């Protein structure tokens, strides 16, 4: 009996050992969860844009290179100063394959030099419970003039102040049926392809953004705010 009592650990030592094992397991699990992005833990496919630096704009994980765009054929000649011109054939690739251009600042000029609806007005879209605004959207009538970059802002639903605001570079492609207003963002969205039918005050936008370690594509509808 004396030998057995010496070889068996006391009850309090066994309890301490078990407690240490459980504590180590809990800390290890907590450390792994803390490495996940906030949006990956809190946001779900049916939830609106969360109030964090990560956003869920809806849509689906990207398949392929994005949505091909149909702008119609290019137009040339005398009317090229007033109508979209010099567009590549329909079905060009998404903004994911396009290099971002240099940022251009708008210089003061008469709005008559810009296309209707694209003379510095704001364009706004509601996407999955959040609001995206492009302020000072400018497209010159003259295709040789490079458009100035707008201010892109992201608002939580019902918020009066934007959570994200940045002046972004843009490129414009003109087709016989639609105009492509392409925005490149260094933030929660990688880029946006806004396709505006010629003369229209609204257009369809394709948003490409990272979420949960993958690239997503979402669709939104921008309209001019007069």
N, C-alpha and C positions, 0 to 999 in steps of 0.2 A: 504494500500500500504506500509506503514511503517513497519508493522509486516511481510509482505511477503519479504521485502528486507532484514530483519534481519535473517530470517530462511534460505534463499537460499545462498549457498557459492558463493563468487566472482568467476568470470571466470578464473582468474589466478590460484586459488586454485584447481579447477577442472582439469585444464591442468597439473599441477604438479602431482596430484594424478594419472592421466592416464599414465603419463610418468614414474612414479615409478613402476607401475604395469608392463608395457612393459619391463622396464629394468630388473626387477626381473625375468620375464619369460625368457628373453634372457640369463641372467647369469646362470640360472638353466639348460637350454638346453646346453650351452657351457660346463658346468661342467660335465654333463653326457657324452658328446662326448670325453672329455679329458681323461676319464677313460678307453676308448677302446684302445686295443693294436694298435700300428701304422700300423701293417700289416692288421689288420681287417678293417681299414679305407681305406688304400691305395691299398691293393693288391686285385686282382680279379682272378678268375679261369683261365683267358686267359693271365695273365700278368706274366713276368719272376720273378725270385727271387728279391725282393726289397732290397735296400741298407739300411737295418735296422737289428736289432738283431732278428727279426722274419722273417721266410722264408716260401715261398710257393713252394713246390717241385712238385706240381701237384698231380694227383691221386684222390682218393675218400675217404670220411670218412670211418673209419674202421668199418667193420661188422664182428662180431665174434672175434676170437682170432688171426687173421692174416692168411697168406697163408701157408698151410702145404707144407713141402718140400720133394721132392723125390730124394733120394741119392743112391738108390739101396741097395742090401744086403751087409753085412760086409764080409771081406775076412780075412783069418787067414793063418798061416803056414809060410814057409820060405820067401815067397814074401811079407810078411807083412811089412818088412822094406823098401820096395820100392813102394808098392801100398797102396792106402787107406785101412784101416783096422778097425776092431772093431766098425763098425757103427751100430746104432740101425736100426730097420726095417724102410722101406720107409714110408713117411707121418708123420714125426715128427713135433712137434708144432713149431711156430715161436719164434723169440728171445724175444718177449714180455713176455713169460712165463718162460724164463731162467734167473737165477741169474747171474749178471756179475762176472767174475772171477777176481782174483788179477792181477794187472798190472805187466808184466814181461819185464825187459830190456834186449835187445839183447847183448850178449857177442861176441866179435870178434871170428870168426871161418871161415873155408873154406866154400865157397858157395856150394861146392859139397855135403855138409851135408844136403842141403835143396832140396825140390822138384823143378823140372824145372818150371821156371816162378814165383816161390815163394821164391826167394833167396835174397830178399831185394829190388826188383824192385818196381817202382811206378805203381799203378793201378788207372785209371782215368775214370770218367763217366760224361757225359753232361746230366743234369736233369733240364728240364723246364727253359732253358736259363741260368742256372748257371753251375758251374763246381765243382765236388767233387773229391778230390784226396786222395788216401791212399798211403802214402809214407813208404817205407821200409816194404813191405809185405813179411813176412817170415813164412814158414811152414817147419819144419824139416822133413826129411825122416823118422826119428825114431818117431813113434807115442807116445812114452813115454816122449818125450821132449815137454814141453809146449812152444808154439810160443810166440815170443816177440810182444809187442804192436806196431802198426804202428802210424804214425802221420796223423790224419785226418784233411783235410783242405777244406774250402768252399770258392769259388771265385765267385764274380759277373761276368757276361758275359763281357769279354774283359779286366778284371782287372788283374794286374800283382802281386798284393799282396793279400793274403787271408784275408777274413773278420773274419774267424774263424779258429783256429789251436789248436789241442789238441792231445796229445799222449793217445791212448785209449786201454783198455784191450780187448783181443780177446779170442775166443775159436774156436777150429777146430774139425769138425766131418768128418770122412772119410767113404765113401761108395764105392761100387763096380763100380758105374757109375759117381759119382760126389763127390766133396769136398765142405763142407760148411765152409766158413770163416765168422765168426760172430763177429761183432764189436759193442761195447757198448759205447755210447757217452753221456757225461754229457753236453748237449748243445742244439742247435736247432733241432737235431735229437735224438731220444731216442735210436734206435739201427738199425743195418743194417744186413740183411742176404744175403750174397753173395754166390751164388751157381755156382761153376766152374766145368764144365765137366772135367773128368780126362784127363790131358795132353793138355787142351785147354788154349789159351791165352786170353780168354774173358769169362764172366759169367753174369748171371742175378742177380740183386740185388733188394731186397725188403726193402724199407725205411719206417720206422714208425716215425712219427713226430707230434707234437702238432700244431694246427692252428685254430684260432677263437674259442678257448675253446673246441675243439674236437681233437681226435686222427685220423690222416690221414695215409693212406698207398699209397705209390707211387712205381713205378717200374723203374729201371734204368739198364743200361748195362755198366759194367766195362770192360776195356781192359788194358792189360799190355802195358806200354810205355817203349820200349827198347832203 
